[in-house]
Amino acid sequence: MRNVKYRSLIVLIAGIALVSVGLYGCFTVKYSFTGASIAPNVKTVFIDLFNNRARVVNPTLSQTFTEKLKDKFGQYFSDDT
């Protein structure tokens, strides 16, 4: 009886470990922008309005995000050059 409980516990722990390892890749998000470049003769950048397609919508989220992104680009690409 004791062997059966011990074996069941080992199988349960092994199953949890396998599921955990399998799910680890599902929740990992990686972004990489390596290899991309902007030609030196580019003078302008156009950023279109981002659409918010979420079910629960913050009415100003799209506009706020777009403006913040434009501001961020404006810090790097100024008209002073």
Order of alpha helices (4+ residues) and beta strands (2+ residues): alpha-alpha
